[in-house]
């Protein structure tokens, strides 16, 4: 299995820090719905925005000006399944999955693609091919487990806490 991303870890962290700073400085503008049609960071798009677009097409931009239309067929929240999950350190994270239905050809390999939707805007999102039930469509999934958008809680020293990463 090949894992490909279009950004480096440094670029991702730089973008995340920029978004966090913008949320702290101007939370009202970033916590609102994204501007229709414009570029928007994926982290600013809430589950509710995706849920309102179930049944509508998204355009996936490919190389050399080509694109592919996929249909968002499911937006499913992932609440904790048991008490242990509810008490986990990431229990307050926003967890959900999106399922897209696309044509049988060409198949999109697991990767990060630029998506466009007229109500949400243009954003980059990682999707994985999850199969084809009958050979007439391919299905792609995006899975989210992310901290809620909003001002970061302040640590005892008045600064935002440093993010931690696990493997």
N, C-alpha and C positions, 0 to 999 in steps of 0.2 A: 504494500500500500504506500503510495507516495503522498506526502503532505507538502503542499505548496501554499505560500502566502505571498501577498503582494507588498507587505510591509515588513520591515525588520522590527525586532523587539524594541530597539531604541526609538524608532519612529512611532510605534504603538504607545510607548510610555510617554514620549513627548506630547503626542496628541491627547492622551488621557490627562496629563497634568494641565494642559491648556484648557481642556473642557472643564476640569475640576475648578480651575481658577475662574473661568468665566461663570460657572454656576454660582460660586461664592460671591462674585462681584455683581452679577446681574441675574439672580435666580429666576425672576419673573419671565424674562425673555426666553430662557432656555427650557423652562419647565412647561411652557405653553406648547400647543401643537406646532410641529414644524411647518415652515412656510411651504405651501403647495408648489411642487415642481422644482424647488431649489435644492441645492446640495445641503445635506444635513448629516451630522455624525450619527451613526447607528445607536450610540449610547443615549441619545436624546429622544429616541423613538420609543414610546411606552407600549406595553402590551395592548392596551386599549385601542391605540391607533391601528395596530395590525388587526385586532379583532374586528374593527369596523370595516375592514376591507376584505373579509372572507368572501369568496365568490367573485372577486374582481381580478383582472389580469395585471401582472407585473412584467416589465420588460427587463431582460437580462442582457447587458451589453457585453459583447464578445470582441475578440480581436478583429482588426481590419474593418471596423465599422459595421460588423454583423451584429444581429441581436436575435434573441429567442424570447417568445412569449410563454410565460408560465402562469398558472392560475393558483391563487392561494386557496386551498381547499379546507384547511384547518388551522386554527390558532387555539392552542390548548394550554391553559395555566397548569402548572405542576405544583399543587400544594403539598405540604409534608404528608407522607403516607402513614406515619406513626409518630408516637411521642418522642422517640429517639431523634428522628429527623427534625421535629419541631424544636428540639433543644440544641441542634447542631449550630456551630459558629456561623454558618451561612444561612440560617433559618430566615433571616430578614431579607434575603436577596430576592429579587424578582426572577422567578423561574417559569419558563414557558417554552413551548416548541411551536414551530411553524411548519406546515406541510404544503409543498407546492407540487402541482401536477403539470408536467410538460409533455411535449411530443416525444414519440419513441426515438426519433433521430434529430439532431445529433445528441448523444448522451453527454452530459456535462460531468467532467471528472470532479471529484471533491476539491474545492478550492474557494477562494474569495472572489466574488463577482460584484460588479456594479449593477444595482437594481434601480429601476425607476418606477414610480407610481404617481399618477397625477395628484392625488390627495396628500401623499406622504412626502414625496420629493425623491431625490437621488441619493443613494447611500451604498456603502460597501458592506457585504454580508457573506459570511462563510456558510456554505451549504454542502451537504453530503448526499450522494445518490443512495437512496434507501431501497430501491427496487422497482419492479414493474409487475403489477398483479396479473395482467392479462396480455401483455405485449403491445397494447395500443397506447400506453402512456408510460412515462417514467416519473418517479416521485423523488423529490429532494426535500431534505429536512434541515432546518436551522434550529439549534438548541441553545437556550439562554439560561445562564445562572450568573446574575450580575447584581452588584450592589444597587439599591434604588437611587435614582437620580435625585439630587438635592444637595444642600450644603453638607459637607463632611462633618461628622461630629468632632469637636475639638478635644484634644488630649489635655491633660492637666497643665501643660506648659503653654497653652493658648495656641499651639500650632496644630495643623491637621496631622493625623497619624500617618506614618509611612505605610504604603501598601505592602502586603506580604504576598508572596507567590509560593505555591506548592507544586510539586510535580507528581 
